[in-house]
Amino acid sequence: MDQFGLYFQLGVEHILDIAGYDHILFVVALCALYVVQDWKKVLILVTAFTIGHSVTLALSTLNIVNVRSDLIEFLIPVTIFISAFSNILRKQNTLRKGFINVNYFFALFFGLIHGLGFSNYLKSLLGKDESIISQLLAFNLGLELGQIIIVAVFMVLGFIFVGLANVSKRDWNLVISSAIAGIAITLMLETKFW
């Protein structure tokens, strides 16, 4: 396998790795408000997240930005909690057409924090390589595909519960977002850096 393909595969595997479920939780928290018909909005969210973490992943991997890893490991569950909790507080009609959804901001801004979390992993893979642009691109594209897989699975589950089992969209959001917020609180307590 060529180097591009190897890093692409590593990106996919990294985001789908159940041991890194915090990233999966964040992506699901971003999407909890949406159903299958909202796939374009969800694709924008996932891409905004990828852009955010790509920026800090590159900056950190190139040693332009350095942030304490224990702080980042704490901030990642904070971003998950904020995203999930805002879903709980949000009224469904705030997703109407033309409204700039705060989730787009969360995806982009919090993606910056998550990118710093990925950077130590990627730095250990890259070692002392001089030219890392193609590896960064491949890894980020792999992450994007992995996130799309997570979203597709979640959207199918949402369709089963909301579309077929007639669970209300609001109840679906509350159950998913509440569970994610609870897990995020546990992660924050486990990773506190002070």
C-alpha positions as MATLAB code, in Angstrom:
seq = 'MDQFGLYFQLGVEHILDIAGYDHILFVVALCALYVVQDWKKVLILVTAFTIGHSVTLALSTLNIVNVRSDLIEFLIPVTIFISAFSNILRKQNTLRKGFINVNYFFALFFGLIHGLGFSNYLKSLLGKDESIISQLLAFNLGLELGQIIIVAVFMVLGFIFVGLANVSKRDWNLVISSAIAGIAITLMLETKFW';
ca = [
       0.000    0.000    0.000;
       1.337    3.446   -0.865;
       1.932    6.045    1.840;
      -1.157    8.097    0.966;
      -3.367    5.009    1.206;
      -1.752    3.996    4.477;
      -2.432    7.364    6.145;
      -5.945    7.470    4.680;
      -6.653    4.063    6.208;
      -5.137    5.175    9.530;
      -7.472    8.201    9.556;
     -10.530    6.023    8.952;
      -9.465    3.492   11.571;
      -8.602    6.187   14.095;
     -12.027    7.831   14.013;
     -13.861    4.484   13.988;
     -11.739    3.033   16.812;
     -14.133    2.349   19.679;
     -11.316    3.171   22.122;
     -11.517    6.737   20.788;
     -15.252    6.902   21.353;
     -15.042   10.514   22.515;
     -14.755   11.637   18.885;
     -17.643    9.404   17.903;
     -19.736   10.937   20.706;
     -18.945   14.440   19.474;
     -19.972   13.665   15.898;
     -23.204   12.057   17.112;
     -23.893   15.041   19.416;
     -23.549   17.344   16.418;
     -26.029   15.244   14.449;
     -28.582   14.443   17.167;
     -30.912   17.236   16.039;
     -31.150   15.981   12.485;
     -32.926   13.266   10.534;
     -32.183   11.697    7.167;
     -33.863   14.517    5.250;
     -31.316   16.943    6.760;
     -28.354   15.114    5.205;
     -26.989   18.291    3.555;
     -26.834   20.113    6.891;
     -25.151   17.104    8.461;
     -22.590   16.937    5.671;
     -21.784   20.632    6.274;
     -21.352   19.905    9.999;
     -18.995   16.997    9.408;
     -16.973   18.983    6.884;
     -16.777   21.988    9.240;
     -15.470   19.668   11.944;
     -12.902   18.231    9.537;
     -11.754   21.718    8.516;
     -11.398   22.759   12.153;
      -9.402   19.779   13.263;
      -7.351   19.757   10.051;
      -6.093   23.260   10.799;
      -4.889   22.531   14.326;
      -3.745   19.037   13.409;
      -1.445   20.541   10.780;
      -0.275   23.401   13.017;
       0.458   21.083   15.911;
       2.082   18.374   13.809;
       4.358   21.014   12.287;
       5.160   22.258   15.836;
       3.705   25.717   15.160;
       1.124   25.319   17.948;
       1.759   23.374   21.129;
      -0.855   22.907   23.834;
      -0.594   20.692   26.883;
      -2.097   17.315   26.050;
      -3.757   16.969   29.482;
      -5.615   20.244   28.870;
      -6.772   19.049   25.430;
      -7.853   15.679   26.824;
     -10.055   17.602   29.290;
     -11.391   20.075   26.713;
     -12.521   17.361   24.300;
     -15.261   16.061   26.659;
     -16.143   19.686   27.473;
     -16.866   20.229   23.758;
     -18.957   17.066   23.707;
     -20.941   18.204   26.747;
     -21.563   21.706   25.377;
     -22.770   20.305   22.048;
     -25.067   17.740   23.679;
     -26.394   20.143   26.319;
     -27.181   22.800   23.722;
     -29.207   20.166   21.836;
     -31.254   19.563   24.985;
     -31.982   23.276   25.401;
     -32.692   23.982   21.738;
     -36.186   24.138   20.348;
     -36.775   22.188   17.157;
     -37.962   25.247   15.226;
     -34.505   26.847   15.495;
     -33.406   24.528   12.691;
     -35.607   26.282   10.146;
     -34.243   27.228    6.762;
     -32.137   30.377    6.698;
     -31.231   30.183   10.393;
     -27.491   30.024   11.046;
     -27.241   27.006   13.265;
     -24.928   27.272   16.263;
     -23.902   23.658   15.561;
     -21.923   24.883   12.536;
     -19.907   27.075   14.875;
     -19.502   24.200   17.356;
     -18.325   21.882   14.603;
     -15.697   24.294   13.304;
     -14.472   25.755   16.589;
     -14.558   22.529   18.579;
     -12.911   20.779   15.644;
      -9.880   22.949   16.392;
      -9.687   21.410   19.874;
     -10.202   17.867   18.624;
      -7.449   18.366   16.044;
      -5.012   19.068   18.847;
      -6.090   15.763   20.397;
      -5.304   13.900   17.171;
      -1.936   15.611   16.766;
       0.028   13.559   19.298;
      -1.190   10.382   17.644;
      -0.231   11.638   14.193;
       3.139   13.005   15.371;
       4.052    9.557   16.681;
       3.185    8.053   13.280;
       5.054   10.618   11.203;
       8.264   10.615   13.183;
      10.844   12.861   11.568;
       9.374   12.990    8.047;
      10.270   16.237    6.330;
       7.337   16.370    3.935;
       4.111   15.609    5.752;
       1.555   17.452    3.630;
       0.348   14.403    1.718;
       0.209   12.353    4.940;
      -1.827   15.088    6.662;
      -4.190   15.294    3.710;
      -4.617   11.523    3.564;
      -5.167   11.242    7.315;
      -7.766   14.049    7.291;
      -9.591   12.574    4.310;
      -9.661    9.264    6.156;
     -11.088   10.992    9.226;
     -13.737   12.621    7.046;
     -14.767    9.262    5.581;
     -14.853    7.734    9.057;
     -17.077   10.545   10.294;
     -19.408   10.103    7.332;
     -19.682    6.399    8.207;
     -20.569    7.298   11.818;
     -23.155    9.807   10.618;
     -24.651    7.320    8.132;
     -25.089    4.693   10.861;
     -26.605    7.283   13.203;
     -28.938    8.586   10.493;
     -30.143    5.041    9.747;
     -30.831    4.508   13.464;
     -32.651    7.839   13.553;
     -34.739    6.812   10.557;
     -35.658    3.521   12.249;
     -36.713    5.193   15.487;
     -38.153    8.498   14.227;
     -39.307    7.497   10.747;
     -40.518    3.947   11.305;
     -41.161    3.564   15.056;
     -42.748    7.044   15.308;
     -40.548    8.241   18.163;
     -40.818   12.024   18.181;
     -37.826   13.874   16.807;
     -37.645   15.849   20.062;
     -37.620   12.679   22.224;
     -34.949   11.108   20.001;
     -32.783   14.199   20.411;
     -33.347   14.339   24.189;
     -32.441   10.688   24.750;
     -29.329   10.774   22.564;
     -28.140   14.184   23.764;
     -28.785   13.415   27.444;
     -26.865   10.148   27.248;
     -23.953   11.856   25.503;
     -23.945   14.738   28.016;
     -23.840   12.228   30.884;
     -20.928   10.342   29.347;
     -19.136   13.639   28.691;
     -19.445   14.631   32.362;
     -17.873   11.316   33.345;
     -15.040   11.882   30.850;
     -14.456   15.403   32.192;
     -14.149   14.049   35.725;
     -11.731   11.354   34.568;
      -9.529   13.734   32.585;
      -9.439   16.818   34.793;
      -6.001   18.364   34.467;
      -5.704   20.297   37.737;
];
